[in-house]
Structures are given as C-alpha cells and as structure tokens.
Amino acid sequence: MVPDYVDWKDVDLLREFVPERGKIMPRRISGITAKDQRRVAKAIKRARSMAMLPFVDD
C-alpha cells in the first residue's frame, strides 16, 4: 500500500520497490496503480540523486 504522498526521504518504503539488482520494480509485479507507480518511481529517482538510495546494490 502506497500513501497519498510518497516522500523521497522515506527510504524504508522505497526499498520495497527496489529489488536486489537495483532496478525499479515494474507495476505488474508490485501490483500498485499507474499513478502510484509514477509517484514511487519519481521518489526513487530523487532519492538516488540525493544519495539516499544507491543506483545499484553491491
């Protein structure tokens, strides 16, 4: 379940949508709506650029 506002600083929530390989989980696997997928993807990209999430997981 995705909250109404997806904060890029909420790393615990965002990690649920980034598997071990580091790619953003597709909507058909995560099971969220298209609107929520766009919000989550934007938050993940913003968190990566702010160095809160890694681009790849080593």
matplotlib code that plots the C-alpha trace (Angstrom):
import matplotlib.pyplot as plt

x = [0.0, 1.3, 0.5, -1.0, 2.3, 5.5, 8.4, 11.8, 13.3, 11.2, 13.9, 12.2, 9.1, 11.1, 13.3, 10.1, 10.0, 13.7, 14.8, 18.4, 19.6, 18.7, 16.1, 12.7, 10.2, 7.6, 4.0, 2.8, 5.0, 4.5, 0.7, 0.2, -1.7, -0.2, -0.5, 1.3, 3.9, 4.8, 5.0, 7.2, 9.5, 9.9, 10.6, 13.2, 15.0, 15.0, 16.3, 19.1, 20.2, 20.3, 22.4, 19.7, 19.4, 22.2, 21.8, 23.0, 23.2, 26.6]
y = [0.0, 3.4, 6.5, 9.6, 11.4, 9.4, 11.1, 10.6, 10.6, 7.5, 5.0, 2.1, 2.5, 3.0, -0.1, -2.2, -1.3, -1.7, -5.4, -6.6, -5.8, -2.1, -1.6, -0.1, -2.9, -2.9, -2.2, -5.7, -7.2, -4.7, -4.6, -0.8, 1.6, 3.5, 6.8, 5.3, 3.7, 7.1, 8.7, 5.9, 6.0, 9.7, 9.4, 6.6, 8.7, 11.7, 9.7, 8.2, 11.7, 12.9, 9.8, 8.3, 5.2, 3.5, 3.2, -0.4, -2.7, -4.3]
z = [0.0, -1.0, 1.0, -0.7, -0.5, -1.3, 0.3, -1.2, 2.3, 3.3, 2.3, 4.0, 1.8, -1.3, -0.7, -1.0, -4.7, -5.5, -5.6, -5.0, -8.5, -8.0, -10.8, -10.1, -9.8, -12.6, -11.9, -12.9, -10.2, -7.5, -8.0, -7.5, -9.6, -12.5, -10.6, -7.6, -9.8, -11.2, -7.8, -6.4, -9.5, -9.2, -5.5, -6.0, -8.7, -6.5, -3.5, -5.8, -6.9, -3.3, -2.4, -0.1, -2.2, -4.3, -8.0, -7.8, -4.8, -4.4]

ax = plt.figure().add_subplot(projection="3d")
ax.plot(x, y, z, "-o")
ax.set_aspect("equal")
plt.show()
